[in-house]
Amino acid sequence: MTTRLALLGAGLIGRRHAALVLADPALALAAVVDPAPEAKAWAVELGVPWHPTLEALLAGPCPDGAIVATPNRLHVPQALALVQAGIPVLVM
């Protein structure tokens, strides 16, 4: 069984976590959530869905878990929204 993880934040730390997810055969990168055009291009390059907002991610099929690697000021509201949606969270 593959665990599908969404990544919130496609900056330096987010990309490091994505590399670890992609390297583990038990994991799959389910989506990238980041409003930056560079993040969209990166998601396309990886072949994973891209969402500009957390709300857009939550409107579709939900992942098994999420890694929050966004700026610190976004950690609490994003983590709470994910938990309320029943999605386990790792906050970085």
C-alpha positions in Angstrom: 0.0 0.0 0.0 1.3 3.4 -1.0 0.8 6.4 1.3 -0.1 9.5 -0.6 1.4 12.7 0.8 0.6 16.3 -0.2 3.3 18.9 0.1 2.4 22.4 1.1 5.2 24.8 0.2 7.6 24.2 -2.7 10.5 26.2 -1.3 13.9 24.8 -0.2 12.6 22.8 2.8 9.5 21.5 0.9 11.7 20.3 -2.0 13.9 18.4 0.4 10.9 16.7 1.8 9.6 15.9 -1.7 12.9 14.3 -2.6 12.6 12.0 0.4 9.0 11.1 -0.5 9.9 10.4 -4.1 12.8 8.2 -3.0 10.6 6.0 -0.8 8.7 3.3 -2.7 6.1 3.2 0.1 5.2 6.9 -0.5 3.8 8.9 -3.3 3.8 12.7 -3.8 0.0 13.3 -4.2 0.1 17.0 -4.8 2.1 20.3 -4.5 0.3 23.2 -2.9 2.0 26.6 -3.5 0.7 29.7 -5.3 4.1 30.5 -7.0 4.3 29.9 -10.8 7.6 28.2 -10.2 5.9 25.7 -7.9 3.4 24.9 -10.7 6.2 24.3 -13.2 7.9 22.1 -10.7 4.8 20.1 -10.0 4.3 19.6 -13.8 7.9 18.5 -14.1 7.3 15.9 -11.3 4.0 14.8 -12.9 1.9 15.6 -9.8 -1.2 17.7 -9.4 -0.6 21.3 -8.4 -3.0 23.5 -6.3 -2.5 27.2 -5.7 -4.2 27.0 -2.3 -5.0 24.5 0.5 -8.7 25.0 -0.2 -8.2 23.8 -3.8 -6.4 20.7 -2.5 -9.2 20.0 0.0 -11.9 20.4 -2.7 -10.6 17.3 -4.5 -9.6 13.8 -3.4 -7.8 14.1 -0.1 -4.3 12.7 0.4 -3.4 10.3 3.2 -1.3 12.9 4.9 0.4 16.2 4.3 3.7 17.9 4.9 3.4 21.6 5.8 6.6 23.3 4.7 5.2 26.8 4.2 6.4 30.0 6.0 6.0 29.8 9.8 3.1 32.2 9.9 1.0 29.8 7.9 1.8 26.6 9.9 -1.0 26.8 12.5 -4.0 27.8 10.2 -2.9 25.3 7.5 -2.3 22.4 10.0 -5.6 23.1 11.7 -7.5 23.0 8.3 -5.8 19.7 7.4 -6.6 18.2 10.8 -10.2 19.3 10.6 -10.4 17.6 7.2 -9.1 14.4 8.8 -5.7 14.5 7.2 -2.6 13.7 9.4 0.0 16.5 9.3 3.8 16.9 9.6 4.7 20.5 10.2 8.1 21.6 9.3 
